[in-house]
């Protein structure tokens, strides 16, 4: 079966307020890697967040699609936003309910051994295991986590993380009993609005990054 095209989405005018909040939050997290947000002072972070909160909805949504698409890093988030299949709520989720996604071939066998459960992984990583080369990406370097919420969807027996797996491991390793998440709850099918295949012009990512950085 062929995959649905990346633009299989509703018109942007129909985006729900909770959806655009999640879209903008994802952009803050992803572009934050470019500006090395963990090295910045609180004043810069506040200006940075405010700039993205003011970004027009249509361009913010196109940027999110570009940042989650296969051309960049193929994050599954774009499959869950913009089609009115989920309502989104920000809430605390206990670590033992959070399920990690596959990350890469190096650490996936360890995640599988832990049942992809966040609490079990953190327990496994206890002691000096993060000093092993293949687990070094989970090592806590002590840097500030400015965007500490995750993006996830509610499943039958767990809350599946879509974005923020490494932040989740760091926060849980630091002893957080629960983590704030934007949680997507699947809507009833009869309440969904029809989807649209409207093509949109590509977004100039370089221009956007420059605009954000110039807000400093």
C-alpha positions in Angstrom: 0.0 0.0 0.0 1.4 3.4 -0.9 1.9 6.0 1.8 -0.3 9.0 1.9 1.3 12.2 0.6 2.9 14.5 3.1 0.3 17.2 2.2 -2.7 15.1 3.1 -4.0 17.7 5.6 -6.9 20.0 6.3 -6.8 23.7 5.2 -4.9 25.6 7.8 -7.9 27.8 8.6 -9.4 24.8 10.3 -6.6 24.1 12.7 -7.8 23.9 16.3 -6.2 26.2 18.9 -4.8 23.2 20.8 -3.1 22.0 17.6 -1.3 25.2 16.7 0.0 25.4 20.3 1.6 22.0 19.9 2.9 23.0 16.5 4.6 26.1 17.9 6.0 24.2 20.8 7.6 21.6 18.5 9.2 24.4 16.5 10.7 25.9 19.8 12.2 22.5 20.6 13.6 21.8 17.2 15.0 25.2 16.2 16.3 25.4 19.8 18.9 22.8 18.7 20.1 25.2 16.0 20.5 28.2 18.4 21.9 25.9 21.2 19.1 27.0 23.5 20.6 25.1 26.5 23.5 27.6 26.4 21.3 30.7 26.4 20.2 32.9 29.3 16.5 33.1 30.4 16.0 36.5 28.7 17.0 35.1 25.3 14.8 32.1 25.8 11.8 34.2 26.6 12.3 36.4 23.6 12.8 33.3 21.4 9.6 31.7 22.7 7.6 34.9 22.2 8.9 35.2 18.6 7.7 31.8 17.7 4.3 32.3 19.5 3.8 35.3 17.2 4.7 33.4 14.0 1.7 33.2 11.6 -0.2 29.9 11.8 0.2 28.9 8.2 3.9 29.4 8.2 4.3 27.8 11.6 2.4 24.7 10.3 4.5 24.5 7.1 7.7 24.8 9.1 6.5 22.0 11.4 5.9 19.8 8.4 9.3 20.6 7.0 11.0 19.8 10.3 9.2 16.5 10.7 9.3 15.3 7.1 11.6 12.6 5.7 13.9 15.2 4.1 15.0 16.3 7.6 14.4 13.8 10.4 11.2 12.0 9.7 9.4 12.5 13.0 6.0 10.8 13.2 4.5 14.0 14.6 3.3 15.3 11.2 1.0 12.2 11.0 -0.9 13.3 14.1 -1.3 17.0 13.6 -3.5 18.9 11.2 -6.0 16.2 10.4 -8.3 16.8 13.4 -7.8 13.2 14.6 -6.7 14.3 18.0 -7.5 16.8 20.7 -4.5 18.0 22.7 -4.2 18.6 26.4 -1.1 19.6 28.5 -0.9 17.4 31.6 1.5 15.6 33.8 2.1 11.9 33.1 3.9 9.5 35.4 7.1 8.0 34.0 5.9 4.4 34.2 3.1 5.2 31.8 5.4 6.8 29.2 6.4 4.6 26.3 9.6 5.6 24.3 9.7 5.4 20.5 12.4 3.6 18.5 15.5 5.9 18.4 18.3 4.3 16.4 19.8 0.9 15.7 22.4 1.4 18.5 20.0 1.8 21.4 16.8 0.1 20.1 17.8 -3.3 21.5 18.1 -1.8 24.9 14.8 0.0 24.6 13.2 -3.3 23.5 14.7 -5.1 26.5 13.0 -2.5 28.7 9.7 -2.8 26.9 10.2 0.8 25.6 9.1 1.9 29.1 10.7 5.1 30.3 10.8 4.1 34.0 12.3 0.7 33.3 15.0 2.3 31.0 16.0 4.8 33.6 16.3 1.9 36.1 18.4 0.0 33.6 20.7 3.0 33.0 21.4 3.4 36.7 25.0 3.4 37.9 27.6 3.8 35.2 25.9 2.2 32.2 25.6 5.6 30.4 29.4 5.6 30.3 29.2 2.8 27.7 29.7 4.3 24.2 26.4 3.0 22.8 24.5 4.5 25.7 26.3 7.8 25.8 23.5 9.7 24.2 21.5 9.2 27.4 24.2 10.7 29.6 23.1 13.7 31.7 25.6 16.5 30.9 23.8 18.8 33.4 22.6 21.3 30.8 19.4 23.2 31.3 16.3 21.8 29.8 14.3 24.9 28.8 11.6 23.0 26.9 10.7 20.2 29.4 7.4 19.1 28.0 7.0 16.1 25.7 4.6 15.5 22.8 2.8 12.2 23.0 -0.5 10.4 22.2 -2.7 8.4 24.5 -2.9 4.7 23.7 -4.8 2.0 25.5 -2.2 1.1 28.1 0.4 3.8 27.8 1.3 7.3 26.6 3.4 7.0 23.5 6.1 9.7 23.1 6.3 11.3 19.7 8.9 13.9 20.4 11.2 14.5 23.4 12.5 11.0 24.1 16.0 12.1 25.2 14.6 14.9 27.3 12.3 12.4 28.9 15.2 10.2 29.9 17.2 13.1 31.3 14.2 14.4 33.3 13.3 11.0 34.7 17.0 10.3 35.5 16.9 13.5 37.6 14.1 12.1 39.7 11.0 13.7 38.1 8.0 11.5 39.2 6.0 12.8 36.2 6.7 14.8 33.1 4.5 17.5 31.5 3.3 16.4 28.1 1.1 17.6 25.3 -1.1 14.5 25.1 -3.2 13.8 22.0 -6.5 12.0 22.6 -8.1 10.4 19.5 -11.4 12.0 18.5 -14.4 10.0 17.6 -14.4 9.5 13.8 -17.8 11.0 13.3 -16.6 14.3 14.7 -13.7 14.7 12.4 -13.8 17.3 9.6 -13.0 16.3 6.0 -9.3 16.3 5.0 -7.9 18.4 2.3 -4.9 17.8 -0.1 -4.2 21.5 -0.8 -0.6 22.0 -1.9 1.3 24.8 -0.2 4.4 26.6 -1.2 7.6 25.5 0.6 8.8 27.4 3.6 12.2 29.2 3.6 13.7 27.6 6.7 16.9 29.7 6.5 14.8 33.0 6.6 12.8 31.8 9.6 15.9 30.8 11.6 17.5 34.2 10.8 14.3 36.0 11.9 14.2 34.2 15.2 17.9 34.7 16.0 17.6 38.5 15.1 14.9 38.8 17.9 17.8 38.5 20.4 
